[in-house]
Amino acid sequence: MNRSVIFGVLVALGIASLVAIPPPVLSASNNTKHDIHIFKLLILDSQKGNPYDEVRASLLTSLANYGYTEGKNLKTTIMFSGNDIKAGEGILNDELKNSYDLIFVGGTAATLSAKNVLYGKTERVVFASPTDPVGIGVINNFTSKPVANFTGVCYPVPVKTRLKFLKRLMPKARTFGLIYADMPQSHSYNRWIENLLKNDPEFKDIRILFRPVPLVTGEDGDKAMAVSSRKHIHELDSKVDAYIKPCDQMGTRRNFSEVVYKTSKKPLIGLVKDDVMDKWGATATIYPSHASIGKQAARMIKELFEGKKIGDIMPEWPHKYGFAVDLQKAKKFGIDVPVELLQMAGENIVR
């Protein structure tokens, strides 16, 4: 019997849809095909604002595209820790009684909170946007399967990719200033830079001058840290060709970019898209795609909802990067932006 005949028989029997649509998810409490299991998802973000808002929006949109819809078969609880690790621990301990199917944590502070409360337990945790999940201790590396109950997507553009971008944008630049918040993700990122400069001959002529500012937590902590950075800008300005935005809480926000632009006579290379496109103060940037991070994390959550073991889901770097250039600032600082970087930036150009 050929396929068209078989399909005709199925239509006649009223079951053709079973060929294309997977069976409904059965409730854990009532094993009947009419009972839809509502998956409970806890989202704990380090704080409000980007990158967390955009990653979370992409995550929820992607889950809906996979068929996990709020109010139908998904119940989401969203909370924020104010970039305070202890506060995040308290939230997680309070919420454990609600027996979530999965816990999603956004950012370094929330991932550290989850590690301190949940590592090695039965709860399944997907992280997104921490700078260094290896340094935090929730995974061993990005080349082997998770050994505990954590997997997810880290935040940064790989250091080598970022420095290649710097060299292409400013081929004559040799010395860069990096003012950073004294916090774990900064320490991890700075170690990666130091190791690359030490071991990769491609960057043997590059020097980076690191300067820390004390960590200030809370929603407005980045503003206080940006103000503290002024003394370092005054000290470094005659020594550097440009500044690199740090890969930490201060680096993801507006205040530091504005302070550098108003205080320094040298260009700033940003960390996020808004550094250029919202005119925060950066001349150019290569940035991780927040939409991609959200989509990657959503795929992992989907697989876990569908029964895949967390130990079989490899942690990942962001799959996509973006570029943005402010041509007015580039002209001000004497930077001749290569055509290929403008082509990669596409619409992300301030003229």
N, C-alpha and C positions, 0 to 999 in steps of 0.2 A: 504494500500500500504506500503511495507516494505521500510527500509532506502535505500537500494541499488537501488531500483526502482526509489525512489524520486531523489536520486543523479544523476541517469542516465538521468532523465528528465531535471534536472537543467543543466547538461553538454550539452545536446542537445540544450537547449535554450541559451547557452553561458553565463550563469550567475552564474556558480558554484563558481567563485571567490568571489562573494558577500557574500557567507556564511562564509568564513574564514577571509576576509579582511574588516576592518571597513571602513565606507564611508569617502571620502576625507573631509578635513577641509574646510569649506566655508569661503570665504573672508568676512571680516566685511563690505567691501564697495561694493561688487558685489555678490549677493546671487545666484551664479550658481555653480553647482557641478564641473565645469571645472576650476574654479578659485581657486588656492591654496593660502591660507593665509601665508605670510611670517612673522614669529614671530620675533620681535625685542627684543634682550636680551642685556642689559648693564651689563658688569662685571667690578666692581671697586674693585681691590685688594689693600690691605694696602701698599704693596711694591712688588718688584720683588724678586724671590728666593723662597725657601721652608719655610713653608709648602704650600704657595700659588700656586706655579707652579704645584706641584703634585696634589693638590686638584682640580685646574682648569682643568688640563689635564684629570683627571678621570671624572670630571663633563661633559666635552664636549664629551668624548668618550661614556659615558653612555647615553647622550642625542641622539647621533648618533645611538646608539643601539636601542633606543626607536623610531627611525624614524625621528628625528629632525636633518637635515643635513645642514651644512653651505653651502650657495649658492643655496639651493633648497627650503627649507621652514623655514630656520633659518638665521638671520643676527645678528652677534655678534659684539659688540664693547667692546674692552678690554682697561681699563685705570688703572693707578696706582697713589696713593696719596703720595708716599714717606713716609708713616707712619705719615703723617701730617693731623690732623683732619680738620683744616681750609682749607687746600688744597683740601681734599676730598669733603668738603661742596661746594667749588667753582666748582669742576667738576660736581657734581650732579646738582647744580643750572643751570649750562650751558647746561647740557644734557637734562633737563626736556622738553625742546622745541621739542625734537625728539620723544616724545610719545612712549616710550618703552612699550612692553607688560609686561615686568618683569625686575626687577633690582636685581642683585646678588652682594652681598658684601662679601669680604673675609678678615677675621681678625678683631681684636678689633678696630683699628683706623678707618677702613672703615665702620664698623658697627656703631660706634659713629657718624661719619659724616652723615650716612644715618638717624640715629635717629634724629639728630638735624635738618635735612632738610625735612624728609619725614614722620616722625611718625604721625599717625592719618590722613594721606592724602589718596588719592585714589590709588596711586602707590603701587603695590605689591612687597614686598621685601623678598628675601630669603637670610639669612646669613649662612656663614660657617666659622668655625675656630675662632670665638671670644672666649676668655677665659670664660667670664661670661656675657652672654646676659641678665640674670636676673638683675645683678648689673648695667648693662648699661641702663636697663629700657625698652627694646623692647619686652620682654615677662615677665609674672609674675612668671612662674615656668615651670617645665618639666612634670607636671602631669595634667595640664588642658589646654584647647584650647586657642590659642592666642586671646587677646582682641583687638588687633589693626591690622595693615597691615604688620606685620613681623612674620616670622617663619624661622626655619632653624636648623642647627647642630652646637653645640659648639665644642671646641677643646680638652680640656684636658681629660686624663685618670682620672676618679674619684679619689679624694684624698685618700679615704680608700683603693682602689685597689692599688694605688702606694705605700702606706705605708706598706701594706701587702707584696708587692714584696720586699721592703727594709728589712723587718723583716725576710723574708725567705732567702734572699741573705746573710744578715749579722746578724744572730740571736743574737750575743753578742753586737752589736752596740746599743748605747743608745742616743748619742748626734750627731746631724747633723747641719751643717751650711747651710744657705740658703741666698745667696747674690742676691739681686733682683733690677731691674730697678724701679725707683719711678714713676710708671704709673698705670692706673686703673686696668688692668688685674692682675698685681702683688698684689695689695691690696685685690682684690676679692679672689684670690687663697690663699693668706696668711690667710685671715679670715677663709676660709674653713678648713685649716690645724689647726688653733687655736681652732676652735669649735670642731673638731674631737678629738684633744688631750684632750680637757677639758671634753667632754661628753661621750667618748667611752672608757670603762675600758680596752679594748684590747690594747690600746696604752698609758696606764697610765705611763709606764716606759720610754716613748720616750720624748726627749726634742729637740726642734729646735731653733737655735739661728739665728734670722733674722738681716740682715744688708742691708740698702739701698744704691744705688748709684744714683746720679742725672740723670734724663732722658735726653738723647741726641737724637733728632729726625734726620730723613734723612737716606739715604741708608747706610751710614757708621757709623751711630750713635752707633750701637752695639759694634763696635771696640773701640770707645772712652769710653763707659761704662765698657767694659771688662778691659781696662787699669785702670780705677778708682777702680775696685774691688780688685786690688792687696793689697792695704792697709788693707782691711778686711781679706784677706786670711792670711796675716802675723799675724794679731791679733787673728784669730780664730784657726789657725792650731794646736796649742797645746791643744785646748779645745774640738775638735770634732773628731768623728770617721770617718766621711765622709762628703762630700758636696752633696747637692741636687740642681740640676739645676733649676732655676726659670721658672715659666710658664708665660713667657712674651717675648718681642721682643729680649732681650738679650739671653734668654734661647733657642730660636729656631735656633741660628746661631753658627758658628764655633768659633769665637774669644774667647768667654768666656770659652769654654771647653779647648782651648789651653792654656789660661792664668792660669787656675786652675791646669792643669796637670804640667805645667812648674814651677809654683810657690809653689805648695803645696806638702806635703808629705803624703797626705791622698787621698783616691779614690773619684772620682766624679760619681754620679749616673745621667745619662743623661735624656734628655727630648724627643729627636727625634732619629730615627734610625741611622742617619748619625753620631751621637755622637760616636757610636761604629764602625759601618761598614765602615765609611770613616776615621776612626782613628783620630777623632777630639781630643780625650783625655779622654773620659768617659770609665769606666770599664764595666758598664752594663746599660741597660735602659729598661723600659717598655714604649711604645709609642702608641699614637693613630694612626690608619691606615688612612693615607691621602687618599688612594684609596676608603676606605669605606665612609669617609666624603663626597667625591665627588659624589659617587654613591647615597648616601642618599639624598643629595641636588638635584641631577638630578631627582630623583623620585618625589620629591616635585614639582620641576619646571614642569615636565611632567603633573602631576595632575592639576596644575594651568592652564597650556596651554589647558588642556582638559575640563576646566570649573569648577573644584572644587574650593570651597571658601577657602580663606587663613585661615579663622577662624576654618576650619575643619581639618587643617593639623597640627598635634602635633609637637612641637619642640622636638629635640632628642639629646642624647649624641652619640658619635661615637659607632657603633655597634661592631667594631673589634679592638683588640689591638695586638701589636707585642712585641717580646722580642729579645734582642741582648746582647751578652756577649763577652768581650775580655779576653780570657783565659790568655794571657801573662800579662796583667795588673792585673788580679785577683791574679795570682801567686805572682807578685811583692808586692801586698798589703796584702798577706796572706789570701785571700778569697777562701774558698773551695766551689765552686759553686755546689749547689744541682743538682742531676741528672735530676729531673723533670723540673728545669728551663732550663737546656740544651736541654731537649726534646722539650720544648715549643719554644725555640729559633730556633730549626731546623737548617736551613742553615745560620742563622744570628749569626755565631760564628767566631771570629777571633782567630786563633790558633798560 
